[in-house]
Amino acid sequence: MDDGECSSPTGSGAGLLPLFGPSTPLPMTSVFRCVRQQAESLEEKLRRLSEENRRLTGALDAILASDRPQLRPLSTSPAPSNAAAMDAGVTAEPRPRVRTVHARAEPADAEANILKDGYQWRKYGQKVTRDNPYPRAYFRCAYAPSCPVKKKVQRSAEDKSMLVAQYEGEHNHAQCVQSELVSDASTSQQGPSGSLPCSISINSLGRTITLGLTNQGSDGHAVVGEVAAPEFRKVMVDEMVTLLKNDSEFMESLTSAVTARMMEKISNRIF
């Protein structure tokens, strides 16, 4: 008797079933139903995976968008031009050396940012910064553009009488430009033998001191007498001491030399 899906064979004897009989195939509707159920299950899994992939992609884009400004400096790579220059044997120019000098301003220059350091400068700009009420002045070396040195001078916000100068680069000219120390010919006092405008310049690179005297109608004895004057010697010594104290390289060299000398004496006494 047929049950709708498969039929059970009947034998000739009552109540007896054959040991082996022909197998009855499943109806096509059952096969289609199984295939359709499997396809629907796979489509549901694919839909869930696609939704999960879309959600993770959105979260990853949000994380990258928030962290991109911080990661950009770390992910920078050398430019192709720099790599080609290195392959060709061309070395990149080193960054200019920057050093800071603190010096006390001259009483006569109550507002001007004038720092006499032994060189002549040309002012090319000035602006007011947010952290300091006093303006910052920008200077170039008088030998520019052949000399690339620049400096920025600004009064200290804590102490108005102190000037803070920041130098960028090193002078490439051997002779220092003379800076006026005492006075020039238009402001100097005229004495019986004529005044001697004097200038002094100190080269912090070569540790050399240049003294310039201009004799206006007087003999050599007047020059020697002016140099030997106690007032002039005091001014010159004070100027040199101030410049050397504000030179960090000189102080480091002096400290190293004193330390080495002391260690040498100690080792000689021990051994």
QUIHU-V498444 format. One record per pair of residues at least 12 apart in sequence whose ideal C-beta (glycine too) atoms are under 7 Angstrom apart, sorted by sequence separation. I is the first residue (numbers start at 1). J is the second residue. D is the distance in Angstrom with one decimal. If there is no record, write none. Layout:
I,J,D + I,J,D
This chain:
9,21,4.4 + 103,115,5.6 + 126,138,6.7 + 139,151,5.0 + 153,165,4.8 + 185,197,5.1 + 9,22,6.9 + 125,138,4.1 + 152,165,7.0 + 184,197,5.4 + 199,212,4.6 + 123,137,5.9 + 124,138,5.7 + 138,152,5.7 + 139,153,6.8 + 151,165,5.5 + 152,166,4.7 + 183,197,6.3 + 198,212,7.0 + 123,138,6.9 + 151,166,6.5 + 198,213,5.6 + 123,139,5.4 + 124,140,5.8 + 136,152,5.7 + 137,153,4.9 + 151,167,4.9 + 182,198,4.8 + 7,24,5.1 + 122,139,6.4 + 151,168,7.0 + 181,198,6.0 + 196,213,5.5 + 197,214,5.1 + 6,24,4.6 + 121,139,3.8 + 122,140,5.2 + 136,154,4.1 + 149,167,6.6 + 150,168,4.7 + 181,199,5.6 + 196,214,6.7 + 121,140,6.7 + 149,168,6.8 + 150,169,6.5 + 180,199,5.2 + 181,200,4.6 + 196,215,6.4 + 6,26,6.7 + 121,141,6.4 + 122,142,5.7 + 134,154,6.0 + 149,169,4.3 + 179,199,6.2 + 5,26,6.5 + 121,142,6.3 + 134,155,4.0 + 148,169,4.8 + 149,170,6.6 + 178,199,4.1 + 195,216,6.9 + 5,27,5.6 + 119,141,6.3 + 120,142,3.9 + 132,154,6.1 + 149,171,5.3 + 179,201,5.5 + 194,216,4.7 + 178,201,4.9 + 194,217,5.1 + 113,137,4.2 + 133,157,6.8 + 147,171,5.7 + 177,201,6.6 + 194,218,4.8 + 5,30,6.4 + 132,157,4.5 + 147,172,5.5 + 176,201,3.9 + 193,218,4.8 + 131,157,6.9 + 147,173,5.8 + 176,203,4.7 + 196,223,6.5 + 193,222,4.7 + 121,151,6.7 + 141,171,6.6 + 143,173,5.5 + 196,226,4.7 + 209,240,6.9 + 178,210,6.9 + 171,205,6.5 + 176,210,5.8 + 178,212,5.1 + 142,177,5.9 + 170,205,6.7 + 200,236,6.1 + 115,153,5.4 + 202,240,6.4 + 200,239,6.3 + 113,153,4.1 + 113,154,6.5 + 202,243,5.1 + 113,155,6.7 + 204,247,5.3 + 204,249,6.9 + 115,163,5.1 + 113,163,6.4 + 115,165,5.1 + 96,148,7.0 + 119,171,6.8 + 182,235,6.7 + 181,235,6.8 + 105,161,5.5 + 104,161,5.8 + 105,162,6.8 + 119,176,6.4 + 120,177,4.1 + 104,162,5.9 + 105,163,4.9 + 118,176,5.2 + 119,177,5.1 + 181,239,6.0 + 120,179,6.9 + 102,162,6.0 + 103,163,5.2 + 119,179,6.7 + 118,179,5.2 + 102,164,5.7 + 103,165,6.9 + 116,179,5.1 + 100,164,6.6 + 101,165,4.7 + 100,166,5.1 + 101,167,6.8 + 98,166,6.5 + 99,167,5.3 + 98,167,6.9 + 98,168,5.2 + 96,168,5.0 + 97,169,6.6 + 96,169,4.2 + 97,170,6.1 + 118,201,4.1 + 118,202,4.6 + 118,203,6.8 + 117,243,6.8 + 103,242,6.5 + 103,246,5.2 + 102,246,6.2 + 101,246,4.7 + 99,248,6.2
